[in-house]
């Protein structure tokens, strides 16, 4: 599936954050609000959802943080405010609604 994401390379974000030389991973955490998202009240899943990439994966020229889709800002149902796009690793599936790194 080809999706016309807009946003910026994750490498630019990692460079801006200036991780310590010993850092090996970038950890991301998704939006968590059980009042707004009733599915997050399920006791069998440990919300909030987290995902990680190695520093090498995060700084790959193919790792991308999406802020928009089809020329418009990213809507909530597509993972606003930020969504990770790593097509070589997950295809269309990746963490959505990123609120913490």
GUMAR-501606 format. One record per residue: residue number from 1; residue in one letter; x, y, z of N, C-alpha, C, O in turn. Coordinates in pm, 1 decimal, m for minus. Example, Ala and Ser with C-alpha at 12.3 -4.5 7.8 and 13.67 -1.06 7.14 Angstrom:
2
<pt resi="1" resn="A" n_X="1319.0" n_Y="m569.0" n_Z="780.0" ca_X="1230.0" ca_Y="m450.0" ca_Z="780.0" c_X="1320.0" c_Y="m330.0" c_Z="780.0" o_X="1423.6" o_Y="m331.9" o_Z="846.5"/>
<pt resi="2" resn="S" n_X="1285.0" n_Y="m225.0" n_Z="708.0" ca_X="1367.0" ca_Y="m106.0" ca_Z="714.0" c_X="1290.0" c_Y="3.0" c_Z="787.0" o_X="1340.9" o_Y="113.8" o_Z="803.9"/>
REM end
This chain:
101
<pt resi="1" resn="X" n_X="84.0" n_Y="m116.7" n_Z="0.0" ca_X="0.0" ca_Y="0.0" ca_Z="0.0" c_X="89.5" c_Y="124.5" c_Z="0.0" o_X="181.5" o_Y="135.4" o_Z="81.1"/>
<pt resi="2" resn="X" n_X="62.8" n_Y="215.6" n_Z="m89.1" ca_X="136.0" ca_Y="341.3" ca_Z="m94.5" c_X="51.0" c_Y="449.4" c_Z="m30.3" o_X="m62.3" o_Y="473.1" o_Z="m72.2"/>
<pt resi="3" resn="X" n_X="104.9" n_Y="514.2" n_Z="70.4" ca_X="32.3" ca_Y="618.1" ca_Z="143.1" c_X="112.9" c_Y="747.5" c_Z="132.4" o_X="231.7" o_Y="747.5" o_Z="164.6"/>
<pt resi="4" resn="X" n_X="51.6" n_Y="858.2" n_Z="88.1" ca_X="125.4" ca_Y="984.1" ca_Z="75.9" c_X="136.5" c_Y="1059.4" c_Z="208.3" o_X="66.2" o_Y="1157.7" o_Z="231.9"/>
<pt resi="5" resn="X" n_X="226.7" n_Y="1010.8" n_Z="294.5" ca_X="248.6" ca_Y="1076.2" ca_Z="422.9" c_X="318.7" c_Y="1209.2" c_Z="401.8" o_X="391.8" o_Y="1226.6" o_Z="304.3"/>
<pt resi="6" resn="X" n_X="296.7" n_Y="1303.4" n_Z="493.2" ca_X="379.8" ca_Y="1422.4" ca_Z="503.4" c_X="432.8" c_Y="1424.0" c_Z="646.0" o_X="370.8" o_Y="1369.6" o_Z="737.4"/>
<pt resi="7" resn="X" n_X="546.3" n_Y="1486.2" n_Z="663.4" ca_X="608.9" ca_Y="1488.8" ca_Z="794.9" c_X="756.6" c_Y="1516.1" c_Z="780.8" o_X="797.4" o_Y="1602.1" o_Z="702.7"/>
<pt resi="8" resn="X" n_X="837.5" n_Y="1443.0" n_Z="856.6" ca_X="981.1" ca_Y="1466.6" ca_Z="853.9" c_X="1055.9" c_Y="1339.1" c_Z="890.8" o_X="1001.2" o_Y="1251.6" o_Z="957.9"/>
<pt resi="9" resn="X" n_X="1182.6" n_Y="1328.8" n_Z="846.2" ca_X="1262.4" ca_Y="1210.2" ca_Z="878.3" c_X="1283.3" c_Y="1198.4" c_Z="1029.0" o_X="1307.9" o_Y="1298.2" o_Z="1096.7"/>
<pt resi="10" resn="X" n_X="1273.6" n_Y="1077.5" n_Z="1080.7" ca_X="1295.2" ca_Y="1056.9" ca_Z="1223.1" c_X="1438.5" c_Y="1093.0" c_Z="1261.8" o_X="1463.7" o_Y="1133.1" o_Z="1375.4"/>
<pt resi="11" resn="X" n_X="1531.7" n_Y="1079.1" n_Z="1168.6" ca_X="1671.4" ca_Y="1116.5" ca_Z="1196.1" c_X="1680.8" c_Y="1261.8" c_Z="1239.6" o_X="1759.5" o_Y="1293.9" o_Z="1328.6"/>
<pt resi="12" resn="X" n_X="1602.1" n_Y="1350.7" n_Z="1178.8" ca_X="1603.3" ca_Y="1492.5" ca_Z="1218.3" c_X="1559.5" c_Y="1508.1" c_Z="1363.7" o_X="1614.7" o_Y="1590.2" o_Z="1436.8"/>
<pt resi="13" resn="X" n_X="1460.6" n_Y="1429.6" n_Z="1405.5" ca_X="1413.2" ca_Y="1434.6" ca_Z="1544.3" c_X="1520.1" c_Y="1381.2" c_Z="1639.0" o_X="1545.8" o_Y="1440.8" o_Z="1743.6"/>
<pt resi="14" resn="X" n_X="1582.3" n_Y="1269.4" n_Z="1602.8" ca_X="1687.2" ca_Y="1211.2" ca_Z="1687.3" c_X="1804.1" c_Y="1308.6" c_Z="1698.7" o_X="1859.0" o_Y="1327.5" o_Z="1807.3"/>
<pt resi="15" resn="X" n_X="1842.2" n_Y="1370.2" n_Z="1587.4" ca_X="1951.8" ca_Y="1467.8" ca_Z="1591.0" c_X="1917.1" c_Y="1586.3" c_Z="1680.5" o_X="2002.5" o_Y="1635.7" o_Z="1754.0"/>
<pt resi="16" resn="X" n_X="1792.7" n_Y="1631.9" n_Z="1674.6" ca_X="1748.1" ca_Y="1743.5" ca_Z="1758.6" c_X="1752.4" c_Y="1706.6" c_Z="1907.0" o_X="1786.6" o_Y="1789.6" o_Z="1991.3"/>
<pt resi="17" resn="X" n_X="1717.6" n_Y="1581.9" n_Z="1938.1" ca_X="1715.9" ca_Y="1534.7" ca_Z="2077.5" c_X="1856.8" c_Y="1512.4" c_Z="2132.8" o_X="1875.7" o_Y="1513.4" o_Z="2254.4"/>
<pt resi="18" resn="X" n_X="1953.7" n_Y="1492.7" n_Z="2047.3" ca_X="2092.8" ca_Y="1469.1" ca_Z="2086.8" c_X="2105.1" c_Y="1361.9" c_Z="2195.3" o_X="2143.7" o_Y="1391.8" o_Z="2308.3"/>
<pt resi="19" resn="X" n_X="2072.4" n_Y="1237.5" n_Z="2161.0" ca_X="2082.7" ca_Y="1131.4" ca_Z="2261.6" c_X="2227.2" c_Y="1108.2" c_Z="2305.3" o_X="2321.3" o_Y="1138.5" o_Z="2232.0"/>
<pt resi="20" resn="X" n_X="2242.5" n_Y="1054.9" n_Z="2423.7" ca_X="2375.3" ca_Y="1021.5" ca_Z="2474.3" c_X="2440.1" c_Y="918.0" c_Z="2383.0" o_X="2370.8" o_Y="840.5" o_Z="2317.1"/>
<pt resi="21" resn="X" n_X="2570.5" n_Y="917.0" n_Z="2379.3" ca_X="2643.2" ca_Y="822.0" ca_Z="2295.3" c_X="2610.8" c_Y="677.3" c_Z="2332.1" o_X="2616.9" o_Y="588.7" o_Z="2246.8"/>
<pt resi="22" resn="X" n_X="2576.6" n_Y="652.9" n_Z="2458.3" ca_X="2544.8" ca_Y="517.2" ca_Z="2504.4" c_X="2401.9" c_Y="474.1" c_Z="2468.1" o_X="2367.3" o_Y="357.2" o_Z="2485.0"/>
<pt resi="23" resn="X" n_X="2319.7" n_Y="565.6" n_Z="2419.0" ca_X="2180.4" ca_Y="530.8" ca_Z="2385.7" c_X="2176.8" c_Y="427.5" c_Z="2274.0" o_X="2249.4" o_Y="438.3" o_Z="2175.2"/>
<pt resi="24" resn="X" n_X="2091.4" n_Y="327.5" n_Z="2291.1" ca_X="2079.0" ca_Y="221.2" ca_Z="2191.7" c_X="1940.8" c_Y="216.3" c_Z="2128.6" o_X="1924.7" o_Y="158.9" o_Z="2020.9"/>
<pt resi="25" resn="X" n_X="1841.3" n_Y="274.7" n_Z="2192.6" ca_X="1702.7" ca_Y="265.3" ca_Z="2145.6" c_X="1631.5" c_Y="399.5" c_Z="2156.4" o_X="1670.8" o_Y="487.1" o_Z="2233.3"/>
<pt resi="26" resn="X" n_X="1526.4" n_Y="412.7" n_Z="2077.4" ca_X="1430.9" ca_Y="522.5" ca_Z="2090.5" c_X="1299.4" c_Y="456.6" c_Z="2129.1" o_X="1247.5" o_Y="372.3" o_Z="2055.8"/>
<pt resi="27" resn="X" n_X="1246.0" n_Y="494.9" n_Z="2243.4" ca_X="1118.7" ca_Y="439.1" ca_Z="2291.1" c_X="1009.9" c_Y="543.2" c_Z="2269.3" o_X="1029.6" o_Y="661.8" o_Z="2295.8"/>
<pt resi="28" resn="X" n_X="895.0" n_Y="497.5" n_Z="2220.5" ca_X="780.7" ca_Y="585.0" ca_Z="2196.9" c_X="660.9" c_Y="533.7" c_Z="2275.0" o_X="648.0" o_Y="413.8" o_Z="2299.5"/>
<pt resi="29" resn="X" n_X="573.7" n_Y="625.7" n_Z="2313.7" ca_X="453.8" ca_Y="589.0" ca_Z="2388.7" c_X="333.3" c_Y="656.4" c_Z="2324.6" o_X="340.1" o_Y="771.5" o_Z="2281.5"/>
<pt resi="30" resn="X" n_X="223.7" n_Y="583.0" n_Z="2319.2" ca_X="102.8" ca_Y="631.6" ca_Z="2255.2" c_X="11.2" c_Y="706.4" c_Z="2351.4" o_X="26.8" o_Y="699.0" o_Z="2473.3"/>
<pt resi="31" resn="X" n_X="m82.8" n_Y="777.3" n_Z="2295.1" ca_X="m187.2" ca_Y="849.5" ca_Z="2367.9" c_X="m258.3" c_Y="753.6" c_Z="2462.9" o_X="m285.9" o_Y="639.2" o_Z="2426.9"/>
<pt resi="32" resn="X" n_X="m287.8" n_Y="799.9" n_Z="2583.3" ca_X="m358.2" ca_Y="717.2" ca_Z="2680.9" c_X="m460.3" c_Y="802.3" c_Z="2754.5" o_X="m424.3" o_Y="890.9" o_Z="2832.1"/>
<pt resi="33" resn="X" n_X="m587.2" n_Y="775.3" n_Z="2729.9" ca_X="m696.9" ca_Y="844.7" ca_Z="2796.7" c_X="m817.8" c_Y="751.7" c_Z="2795.6" o_X="m897.5" o_Y="756.1" o_Z="2701.8"/>
<pt resi="34" resn="X" n_X="m833.1" n_Y="667.1" n_Z="2898.3" ca_X="m943.0" ca_Y="570.3" ca_Z="2901.2" c_X="m1081.9" c_Y="634.7" c_Z="2895.4" o_X="m1177.6" o_Y="570.4" o_Z="2852.2"/>
<pt resi="35" resn="X" n_X="m1094.1" n_Y="760.2" n_Z="2938.1" ca_X="m1224.5" ca_Y="827.3" ca_Z="2929.7" c_X="m1262.7" c_Y="852.5" c_Z="2784.6" o_X="m1378.8" o_Y="836.3" o_Z="2747.2"/>
<pt resi="36" resn="X" n_X="m1166.0" n_Y="891.8" n_Z="2702.6" ca_X="m1192.1" ca_Y="918.5" ca_Z="2561.4" c_X="m1185.8" c_Y="790.9" c_Z="2477.2" o_X="m1250.9" o_Y="781.9" o_Z="2373.1"/>
<pt resi="37" resn="X" n_X="m1108.4" n_Y="693.3" n_Z="2521.5" ca_X="m1086.8" ca_Y="569.6" ca_Z="2446.8" c_X="m1126.2" c_Y="451.4" c_Z="2534.8" o_X="m1040.4" o_Y="394.3" o_Z="2602.1"/>
<pt resi="38" resn="X" n_X="m1254.3" n_Y="413.2" n_Z="2536.0" ca_X="m1301.0" ca_Y="306.1" ca_Z="2625.4" c_X="m1225.7" c_Y="174.5" c_Z="2609.8" o_X="m1215.5" o_Y="98.3" o_Z="2706.0"/>
<pt resi="39" resn="X" n_X="m1173.1" n_Y="146.0" n_Z="2491.7" ca_X="m1097.7" ca_Y="22.4" ca_Z="2471.9" c_X="m972.1" c_Y="15.9" c_Z="2557.1" o_X="m920.4" o_Y="m92.7" o_Z="2583.2"/>
<pt resi="40" resn="X" n_X="m923.4" n_Y="129.7" n_Z="2600.3" ca_X="m804.0" ca_Y="131.5" ca_Z="2684.6" c_X="m833.9" c_Y="92.8" c_Z="2828.7" o_X="m742.6" o_Y="85.2" o_Z="2910.9"/>
<pt resi="41" resn="X" n_X="m959.4" n_Y="68.4" n_Z="2859.8" ca_X="m996.3" ca_Y="22.9" ca_Z="2995.2" c_X="m981.4" c_Y="m128.3" c_Z="3011.3" o_X="m995.6" o_Y="m180.2" o_Z="3121.9"/>
<pt resi="42" resn="X" n_X="m953.3" n_Y="m198.0" n_Z="2903.9" ca_X="m942.3" ca_Y="m343.1" ca_Z="2909.0" c_X="m830.7" c_Y="m384.4" c_Z="3004.9" o_X="m718.2" o_Y="m335.9" o_Z="2992.2"/>
<pt resi="43" resn="X" n_X="m859.0" n_Y="m471.6" n_Z="3099.1" ca_X="m757.3" ca_Y="m509.9" ca_Z="3197.4" c_X="m650.9" c_Y="m604.6" c_Z="3142.4" o_X="m546.1" o_Y="m622.5" o_Z="3204.4"/>
<pt resi="44" resn="X" n_X="m676.7" n_Y="m664.9" n_Z="3027.8" ca_X="m584.4" ca_Y="m764.6" ca_Z="2974.2" c_X="m471.5" c_Y="m704.6" c_Z="2892.0" o_X="m381.8" o_Y="m777.9" o_Z="2850.3"/>
<pt resi="45" resn="X" n_X="m472.3" n_Y="m572.6" n_Z="2866.9" ca_X="m362.9" ca_Y="m510.8" ca_Z="2791.0" c_X="m302.4" c_Y="m397.5" c_Z="2873.2" o_X="m376.2" o_Y="m313.9" o_Z="2925.4"/>
<pt resi="46" resn="X" n_X="m171.6" n_Y="m392.8" n_Z="2885.8" ca_X="m106.7" ca_Y="m291.5" ca_Z="2969.9" c_X="m88.3" c_Y="m156.9" c_Z="2898.9" o_X="21.8" o_Y="m124.7" o_Z="2854.2"/>
<pt resi="47" resn="X" n_X="m196.5" n_Y="m78.2" n_Z="2888.4" ca_X="m186.0" ca_Y="54.4" ca_Z="2826.2" c_X="m101.4" c_Y="145.7" c_Z="2913.4" o_X="m97.6" o_Y="124.3" o_Z="3034.6"/>
<pt resi="48" resn="X" n_X="m33.6" n_Y="246.2" n_Z="2859.5" ca_X="m29.4" ca_Y="287.3" ca_Z="2720.5" c_X="63.4" c_Y="198.2" c_Z="2638.1" o_X="157.2" o_Y="137.9" o_Z="2690.4"/>
<pt resi="49" resn="X" n_X="34.8" n_Y="191.5" n_Z="2508.6" ca_X="113.8" ca_Y="111.8" ca_Z="2416.4" c_X="249.8" c_Y="177.5" c_Z="2395.4" o_X="259.5" o_Y="299.6" o_Z="2383.2"/>
<pt resi="50" resn="X" n_X="351.8" n_Y="97.7" n_Z="2391.5" ca_X="486.5" ca_Y="147.4" ca_Z="2366.0" c_X="552.4" c_Y="69.7" c_Z="2254.7" o_X="522.6" o_Y="m48.0" o_Z="2233.8"/>
<pt resi="51" resn="X" n_X="640.2" n_Y="134.0" n_Z="2184.5" ca_X="714.6" ca_Y="69.9" ca_Z="2076.3" c_X="854.3" c_Y="129.8" c_Z="2074.8" o_X="873.8" o_Y="242.4" o_Z="2120.6"/>
<pt resi="52" resn="X" n_X="949.3" n_Y="58.0" n_Z="2024.2" ca_X="1085.7" ca_Y="107.7" ca_Z="2019.1" c_X="1156.3" c_Y="71.1" c_Z="1890.6" o_X="1121.4" o_Y="m26.0" o_Z="1823.4"/>
<pt resi="53" resn="X" n_X="1255.1" n_Y="149.9" n_Z="1858.5" ca_X="1344.2" ca_Y="123.3" ca_Z="1745.2" c_X="1487.4" c_Y="133.9" c_Z="1796.7" o_X="1514.2" o_Y="207.8" o_Z="1891.5"/>
<pt resi="54" resn="X" n_X="1577.7" n_Y="61.5" n_Z="1735.3" ca_X="1718.0" ca_Y="84.0" ca_Z="1766.7" c_X="1755.9" c_Y="221.1" c_Z="1711.1" o_X="1687.9" o_Y="273.7" o_Z="1623.0"/>
<pt resi="55" resn="X" n_X="1862.9" n_Y="277.8" n_Z="1762.0" ca_X="1910.4" ca_Y="406.8" ca_Z="1709.6" c_X="1938.8" c_Y="394.6" c_Z="1560.2" o_X="1911.3" o_Y="487.4" o_Z="1484.1"/>
<pt resi="56" resn="X" n_X="1993.2" n_Y="281.9" n_Z="1518.4" ca_X="2022.1" ca_Y="262.4" ca_Z="1375.8" c_X="1894.5" c_Y="263.9" c_Z="1293.0" o_X="1890.8" o_Y="325.1" o_Z="1186.2"/>
<pt resi="57" resn="X" n_X="1789.2" n_Y="196.7" n_Z="1341.2" ca_X="1661.3" ca_Y="198.2" ca_Z="1269.9" c_X="1600.1" c_Y="337.9" c_Z="1269.3" o_X="1548.0" o_Y="382.8" o_Z="1167.2"/>
<pt resi="58" resn="X" n_X="1606.4" n_Y="406.1" n_Z="1383.0" ca_X="1546.0" ca_Y="538.5" ca_Z="1395.4" c_X="1614.0" c_Y="642.0" c_Z="1306.6" o_X="1549.9" o_Y="737.4" o_Z="1262.3"/>
<pt resi="59" resn="X" n_X="1741.8" n_Y="624.1" n_Z="1280.4" ca_X="1815.1" ca_Y="720.5" ca_Z="1198.1" c_X="1827.9" c_Y="675.5" c_Z="1052.7" o_X="1897.0" o_Y="740.1" o_Z="973.8"/>
<pt resi="60" resn="X" n_X="1762.9" n_Y="566.6" n_Z="1017.2" ca_X="1760.0" ca_Y="522.0" ca_Z="878.1" c_X="1690.3" c_Y="627.5" c_Z="792.9" o_X="1599.0" o_Y="695.4" o_Z="839.8"/>
<pt resi="61" resn="X" n_X="1732.9" n_Y="640.8" n_Z="669.2" ca_X="1668.5" ca_Y="739.3" ca_Z="580.9" c_X="1524.1" c_Y="703.8" c_Z="549.1" o_X="1451.9" o_Y="786.4" o_Z="493.1"/>
<pt resi="62" resn="X" n_X="1480.0" n_Y="582.8" n_Z="583.4" ca_X="1342.5" ca_Y="541.1" ca_Z="557.2" c_X="1248.9" c_Y="558.8" c_Z="676.7" o_X="1127.2" o_Y="549.6" o_Z="660.8"/>
<pt resi="63" resn="X" n_X="1303.4" n_Y="584.2" n_Z="796.5" ca_X="1218.8" ca_Y="605.2" ca_Z="915.0" c_X="1163.6" c_Y="747.0" c_Z="909.1" o_X="1236.7" o_Y="842.6" o_Z="883.5"/>
<pt resi="64" resn="X" n_X="1032.8" n_Y="758.8" n_Z="933.4" ca_X="963.1" ca_Y="884.1" ca_Z="907.8" c_X="858.5" c_Y="909.3" c_Z="1016.0" o_X="789.1" o_Y="816.6" o_Z="1057.8"/>
<pt resi="65" resn="X" n_X="846.8" n_Y="1033.3" n_Z="1061.5" ca_X="741.3" ca_Y="1071.0" ca_Z="1154.5" c_X="636.6" c_Y="1148.5" c_Z="1075.5" o_X="662.8" o_Y="1258.3" o_Z="1026.3"/>
<pt resi="66" resn="X" n_X="519.2" n_Y="1090.5" n_Z="1064.3" ca_X="412.6" ca_Y="1149.3" ca_Z="984.0" c_X="331.6" c_Y="1248.4" c_Z="1065.8" o_X="293.7" o_Y="1221.7" o_Z="1179.9"/>
<pt resi="67" resn="X" n_X="306.0" n_Y="1363.6" n_Z="1004.6" ca_X="220.6" ca_Y="1466.6" ca_Z="1063.2" c_X="98.8" c_Y="1493.9" c_Z="975.3" o_X="8.9" o_Y="1568.9" o_Z="1013.3"/>
<pt resi="68" resn="X" n_X="97.2" n_Y="1431.6" n_Z="856.9" ca_X="m13.8" ca_Y="1451.8" ca_Z="764.6" c_X="m27.7" c_Y="1336.3" c_Z="668.3" o_X="59.3" o_Y="1249.8" o_Z="658.6"/>
<pt resi="69" resn="X" n_X="m139.3" n_Y="1336.7" n_Z="597.0" ca_X="m169.1" ca_Y="1232.3" ca_Z="499.6" c_X="m258.5" c_Y="1292.7" c_Z="391.1" o_X="m349.6" o_Y="1370.1" o_Z="420.5"/>
<pt resi="70" resn="X" n_X="m231.6" n_Y="1256.7" n_Z="267.1" ca_X="m308.8" ca_Y="1307.4" ca_Z="153.0" c_X="m313.0" c_Y="1460.0" c_Z="150.4" o_X="m415.1" o_Y="1518.8" o_Z="115.0"/>
<pt resi="71" resn="X" n_X="m200.9" n_Y="1524.8" n_Z="188.2" ca_X="m190.2" ca_Y="1669.2" ca_Z="181.1" c_X="m262.3" c_Y="1746.0" c_Z="289.9" o_X="m272.5" o_Y="1868.4" o_Z="282.3"/>
<pt resi="72" resn="X" n_X="m312.3" n_Y="1677.2" n_Z="390.8" ca_X="m384.1" ca_Y="1741.9" ca_Z="500.4" c_X="m322.7" c_Y="1698.9" c_Z="633.7" o_X="m252.4" o_Y="1597.9" o_Z="639.0"/>
<pt resi="73" resn="X" n_X="m348.0" n_Y="1773.9" n_Z="741.5" ca_X="m298.7" ca_Y="1731.9" ca_Z="873.5" c_X="m351.1" c_Y="1592.9" c_Z="909.4" o_X="m461.4" o_Y="1554.3" o_Z="870.6"/>
<pt resi="74" resn="X" n_X="m271.9" n_Y="1521.1" n_Z="982.0" ca_X="m306.5" ca_Y="1385.1" ca_Z="1022.2" c_X="m428.9" c_Y="1385.4" c_Z="1112.9" o_X="m424.7" o_Y="1444.7" o_Z="1220.7"/>
<pt resi="75" resn="X" n_X="m539.3" n_Y="1319.8" n_Z="1071.5" ca_X="m656.7" ca_Y="1312.9" ca_Z="1158.7" c_X="m636.1" c_Y="1209.8" c_Z="1270.4" o_X="m548.5" o_Y="1123.8" o_Z="1261.5"/>
<pt resi="76" resn="X" n_X="m716.9" n_Y="1219.8" n_Z="1373.6" ca_X="m705.3" ca_Y="1128.4" ca_Z="1487.3" c_X="m713.2" c_Y="982.6" c_Z="1445.0" o_X="m637.4" o_Y="899.9" o_Z="1495.6"/>
<pt resi="77" resn="X" n_X="m803.6" n_Y="949.2" n_Z="1353.2" ca_X="m819.6" ca_Y="809.4" ca_Z="1314.5" c_X="m698.4" c_Y="755.1" c_Z="1238.3" o_X="m685.5" o_Y="633.9" o_Z="1221.4"/>
<pt resi="78" resn="X" n_X="m610.0" n_Y="843.3" n_Z="1192.5" ca_X="m488.3" ca_Y="799.1" ca_Z="1125.7" c_X="m364.5" c_Y="814.4" c_Z="1213.4" o_X="m252.5" o_Y="792.8" o_Z="1167.0"/>
<pt resi="79" resn="X" n_X="m384.1" n_Y="851.9" n_Z="1340.9" ca_X="m272.9" ca_Y="851.8" ca_Z="1435.2" c_X="m220.1" c_Y="986.2" c_Z="1478.6" o_X="m105.3" o_Y="994.1" o_Z="1522.3"/>
<pt resi="80" resn="X" n_X="m298.8" n_Y="1093.9" n_Z="1468.8" ca_X="m253.0" ca_Y="1226.1" ca_Z="1513.4" c_X="m215.1" c_Y="1219.8" c_Z="1661.1" o_X="m274.9" o_Y="1140.9" o_Z="1734.3"/>
<pt resi="81" resn="X" n_X="m120.8" n_Y="1297.0" n_Z="1707.6" ca_X="m50.1" ca_Y="1404.4" ca_Z="1639.4" c_X="70.5" c_Y="1357.0" c_Z="1558.4" o_X="106.9" o_Y="1421.1" o_Z="1459.9"/>
<pt resi="82" resn="X" n_X="132.4" n_Y="1247.2" n_Z="1597.5" ca_X="246.9" ca_Y="1190.2" ca_Z="1525.7" c_X="227.3" c_Y="1040.9" c_Z="1507.7" o_X="173.5" o_Y="971.9" o_Z="1594.3"/>
<pt resi="83" resn="X" n_X="272.0" n_Y="993.7" n_Z="1394.3" ca_X="265.0" ca_Y="850.7" ca_Z="1365.9" c_X="398.9" c_Y="809.1" c_Z="1306.2" o_X="455.7" o_Y="880.1" o_Z="1223.3"/>
<pt resi="84" resn="X" n_X="447.6" n_Y="695.9" n_Z="1348.2" ca_X="572.3" ca_Y="642.6" ca_Z="1295.3" c_X="545.2" c_Y="567.2" c_Z="1166.3" o_X="449.3" o_Y="490.5" o_Z="1157.3"/>
<pt resi="85" resn="X" n_X="629.2" n_Y="588.8" n_Z="1067.3" ca_X="621.3" ca_Y="513.0" ca_Z="942.0" c_X="758.3" c_Y="450.7" c_Z="916.6" o_X="855.2" o_Y="521.0" o_Z="887.9"/>
<pt resi="86" resn="X" n_X="765.1" n_Y="319.9" n_Z="927.2" ca_X="887.4" ca_Y="244.2" ca_Z="897.0" c_X="847.7" c_Y="130.7" c_Z="802.6" o_X="832.2" o_Y="16.6" o_Z="846.1"/>
<pt resi="87" resn="X" n_X="831.2" n_Y="161.1" n_Z="674.2" ca_X="774.2" ca_Y="65.1" ca_Z="579.9" c_X="853.3" c_Y="m64.4" c_Z="563.4" o_X="793.7" o_Y="m168.9" o_Z="537.3"/>
<pt resi="88" resn="X" n_X="985.3" n_Y="m60.6" n_Z="578.0" ca_X="1063.6" ca_Y="m183.1" ca_Z="561.9" c_X="1044.2" c_Y="m278.6" c_Z="679.0" o_X="1069.0" o_Y="m398.5" o_Z="666.0"/>
<pt resi="89" resn="X" n_X="1000.2" n_Y="m226.8" n_Z="792.8" ca_X="987.5" ca_Y="m309.6" ca_Z="912.2" c_X="843.4" c_Y="m352.3" c_Z="937.9" o_X="817.1" o_Y="m469.3" o_Z="965.3"/>
<pt resi="90" resn="X" n_X="750.3" n_Y="m257.6" n_Z="929.0" ca_X="611.7" ca_Y="m285.4" ca_Z="965.6" c_X="512.1" c_Y="m267.4" c_Z="852.2" o_X="394.8" o_Y="m300.7" o_Z="868.7"/>
<pt resi="91" resn="X" n_X="554.8" n_Y="m216.0" n_Z="738.3" ca_X="458.0" ca_Y="m183.7" ca_Z="634.5" c_X="370.7" c_Y="m70.0" c_Z="683.2" o_X="422.3" o_Y="34.3" o_Z="723.5"/>
<pt resi="92" resn="X" n_X="240.4" n_Y="m87.6" n_Z="680.2" ca_X="146.8" ca_Y="16.7" ca_Z="721.0" c_X="129.9" c_Y="21.4" c_Z="872.6" o_X="85.9" o_Y="122.6" o_Z="927.2"/>
<pt resi="93" resn="X" n_X="165.1" n_Y="m89.3" n_Z="941.7" ca_X="145.7" ca_Y="m95.5" ca_Z="1086.4" c_X="263.3" c_Y="m31.4" c_Z="1158.9" o_X="379.1" o_Y="m60.8" o_Z="1129.2"/>
<pt resi="94" resn="X" n_X="233.2" n_Y="55.0" n_Z="1252.6" ca_X="334.7" ca_Y="115.6" ca_Z="1338.6" c_X="263.1" c_Y="193.1" c_Z="1448.6" o_X="140.8" o_Y="207.5" o_Z="1445.7"/>
<pt resi="95" resn="X" n_X="338.5" n_Y="242.2" n_Z="1544.3" ca_X="277.7" ca_Y="315.5" ca_Z="1655.6" c_X="210.6" c_Y="443.5" c_Z="1605.2" o_X="263.2" o_Y="514.2" o_Z="1519.3"/>
<pt resi="96" resn="X" n_X="95.5" n_Y="470.0" n_Z="1660.5" ca_X="17.4" ca_Y="587.8" ca_Z="1622.5" c_X="m5.4" c_Y="674.0" c_Z="1746.2" o_X="12.3" o_Y="628.9" o_Z="1859.4"/>
<pt resi="97" resn="X" n_X="m44.8" n_Y="798.0" n_Z="1722.4" ca_X="m77.1" ca_Y="892.0" ca_Z="1830.4" c_X="36.8" c_Y="899.8" c_Z="1933.5" o_X="14.5" o_Y="886.1" o_Z="2053.8"/>
<pt resi="98" resn="X" n_X="156.9" n_Y="921.8" n_Z="1884.2" ca_X="274.9" ca_Y="929.5" ca_Z="1971.4" c_X="268.9" c_Y="1058.7" c_Z="2052.2" o_X="253.3" o_Y="1167.3" o_Z="1996.4"/>
<pt resi="99" resn="X" n_X="281.4" n_Y="1045.9" n_Z="2182.4" ca_X="280.0" ca_Y="1162.8" ca_Z="2270.0" c_X="407.0" c_Y="1174.0" c_Z="2355.5" o_X="428.7" o_Y="1275.6" o_Z="2421.6"/>
<pt resi="100" resn="X" n_X="489.8" n_Y="1070.4" n_Z="2354.1" ca_X="611.5" ca_Y="1073.6" ca_Z="2437.6" c_X="723.0" c_Y="991.7" c_Z="2370.0" o_X="699.1" o_Y="886.4" o_Z="2310.8"/>
<pt resi="101" resn="X" n_X="846.2" n_Y="1045.1" n_Z="2381.7" ca_X="965.0" ca_Y="974.3" ca_Z="2334.0" c_X="1057.6" c_Y="954.8" c_Z="2450.2" o_X="1165.2" o_Y="897.0" o_Z="2434.4"/>
REM end
